[in-house]
Amino acid sequence: MNFLNLFRFFLILIVPGIISAIIFGFIARLRQEPTIATILIFDLWIFIIMITGLYFFKGIVNFTTLFLFFDCLSFTRRYALLSIFIGIDIAFISGFLYRLFFRFRRRIS
C-alpha cells in the first residue's frame, strides 16, 4: 500500500465529516467555524452507519476486508458519495434538533 492510497483512504474517511460539520453550522445558525471535534464526531457517526450497512449487505467485518473492497474503484466512489449523503442527512437532522432545543432553552429562561 503506497502513500497515495493511504491519502485517498484518509480523504474518503474525513471529507464527509467536514462537509457535514459545515452544513450543521449553516442549519443550526452557528456563528463560529466547525471545530475539529465536531468534524470527528460526524465522521464517527458516518463511519458507524457505513460499517453497519457494509456488515449487513456485503459481509465486511474489519479494516482489512474494507481495504480490499477499496481497491475496486467503483466501490470507492460509491462509498464516498453515499457517506457524503449520509453525512448531509445527519447534519440536517442534528442542525434542526440543535436549533429547536436552543429556541426552547432561550424561551424558558
TIFIZA-692099 format. One record per residue (C-alpha): residue in one letter; x, y, z. Coordinates in pm, 1 decimal. Example, Ala and Ser with C-alpha at 12.3 -4.5 7.8 and 13.67 -1.06 7.14 Angstrom:
// TIFIZA-692099
(r A (1230.0 -450.0 780.0)),
(r S (1367.0 -106.0 714.0)),
***
This chain:
// TIFIZA-692099
(r M (0.0 0.0 0.0)),
(r N (160.2 325.0 -108.2)),
(r F (122.1 679.9 18.5)),
(r L (-135.3 783.6 -243.8)),
(r N (-371.2 501.8 -147.6)),
(r L (-340.5 590.2 220.8)),
(r F (-406.6 955.9 140.8)),
(r R (-711.9 857.8 -66.5)),
(r F (-848.0 643.1 219.0)),
(r F (-785.3 927.5 462.5)),
(r L (-979.2 1171.7 243.1)),
(r I (-1265.2 924.9 196.5)),
(r L (-1298.7 893.3 573.8)),
(r I (-1250.0 1263.5 666.8)),
(r V (-1413.6 1473.0 392.0)),
(r P (-1775.6 1365.6 465.2)),
(r G (-1733.1 1483.6 825.3)),
(r I (-1603.0 1821.5 711.4)),
(r I (-1897.3 1866.9 474.8)),
(r S (-2139.8 1756.2 748.4)),
(r A (-1993.8 1996.7 1003.9)),
(r I (-2019.9 2289.3 761.8)),
(r I (-2382.6 2207.3 680.3)),
(r F (-2459.3 2159.3 1051.1)),
(r G (-2318.3 2505.0 1126.4)),
(r F (-2526.1 2656.7 849.0)),
(r I (-2852.2 2485.6 952.5)),
(r A (-2800.4 2548.3 1324.3)),
(r R (-2702.8 2911.2 1252.6)),
(r L (-2375.9 2888.7 1444.2)),
(r R (-2152.6 3192.8 1425.0)),
(r Q (-1823.2 3005.1 1454.5)),
(r E (-1634.9 2773.7 1223.0)),
(r P (-1681.1 2398.9 1275.5)),
(r T (-1426.3 2260.1 1518.9)),
(r I (-1213.6 1950.5 1479.9)),
(r A (-1420.6 1779.4 1749.9)),
(r T (-1742.8 1840.4 1555.7)),
(r I (-1586.1 1707.7 1238.1)),
(r L (-1457.8 1394.7 1411.7)),
(r I (-1794.0 1330.3 1579.8)),
(r F (-1970.3 1347.5 1243.2)),
(r D (-1700.8 1122.0 1094.2)),
(r L (-1752.2 870.4 1371.3)),
(r W (-2129.1 859.2 1318.1)),
(r I (-2090.7 829.5 940.8)),
(r F (-1833.2 552.9 978.5)),
(r I (-2052.0 359.3 1224.7)),
(r I (-2351.8 381.7 990.6)),
(r M (-2146.6 283.0 686.0)),
(r I (-1968.3 -7.7 857.8)),
(r T (-2302.6 -136.2 990.7)),
(r G (-2452.5 -123.7 641.6)),
(r L (-2148.4 -289.5 487.8)),
(r Y (-2162.3 -563.3 751.7)),
(r F (-2524.8 -643.3 674.4)),
(r F (-2508.6 -606.2 294.2)),
(r K (-2152.6 -704.4 199.1)),
(r G (-2023.4 -901.5 499.8)),
(r I (-1733.9 -664.4 575.7)),
(r V (-1627.6 -713.0 936.8)),
(r N (-1281.3 -548.9 966.6)),
(r F (-1049.8 -291.1 811.8)),
(r T (-854.5 -546.3 610.2)),
(r T (-1164.1 -651.2 419.2)),
(r L (-1269.5 -286.9 383.5)),
(r F (-930.1 -200.1 229.4)),
(r L (-967.0 -491.6 -12.8)),
(r F (-1302.3 -352.3 -124.9)),
(r F (-1149.1 -3.0 -155.2)),
(r D (-914.5 -137.5 -425.2)),
(r C (-1216.6 -153.2 -655.4)),
(r L (-1257.2 199.4 -791.5)),
(r S (-1634.4 181.2 -838.9)),
(r F (-1680.5 71.6 -475.4)),
(r T (-1464.8 361.0 -356.1)),
(r R (-1673.4 614.2 -549.3)),
(r R (-1999.2 465.1 -423.0)),
(r Y (-1870.8 457.2 -65.1)),
(r A (-1755.9 820.0 -83.2)),
(r L (-2080.3 950.6 -235.0)),
(r L (-2301.5 750.2 -1.2)),
(r S (-2104.9 863.3 304.2)),
(r I (-2136.3 1226.7 194.4)),
(r F (-2513.4 1187.7 151.1)),
(r I (-2543.5 1016.6 490.4)),
(r G (-2336.4 1296.1 644.5)),
(r I (-2562.0 1560.0 491.9)),
(r D (-2868.3 1381.7 632.6)),
(r I (-2712.0 1361.1 978.7)),
(r A (-2616.3 1730.0 959.9)),
(r F (-2969.8 1837.1 864.7)),
(r I (-3127.9 1632.7 1143.0)),
(r S (-2883.3 1741.6 1412.0)),
(r G (-2891.1 2104.9 1293.6)),
(r F (-3269.8 2120.7 1317.6)),
(r L (-3264.8 1949.4 1658.1)),
(r Y (-2999.9 2192.5 1782.2)),
(r R (-3199.5 2492.0 1663.0)),
(r L (-3523.2 2353.1 1810.7)),
(r F (-3374.9 2285.6 2155.3)),
(r F (-3181.5 2613.4 2156.3)),
(r R (-3504.2 2807.4 2099.5)),
(r F (-3681.9 2614.7 2375.5)),
(r R (-3395.8 2683.4 2614.3)),
(r R (-3397.1 3053.3 2531.7)),
(r R (-3775.2 3084.9 2577.3)),
(r I (-3776.2 2905.6 2913.6)),
(r S (-3505.6 3121.6 3070.0)),
***
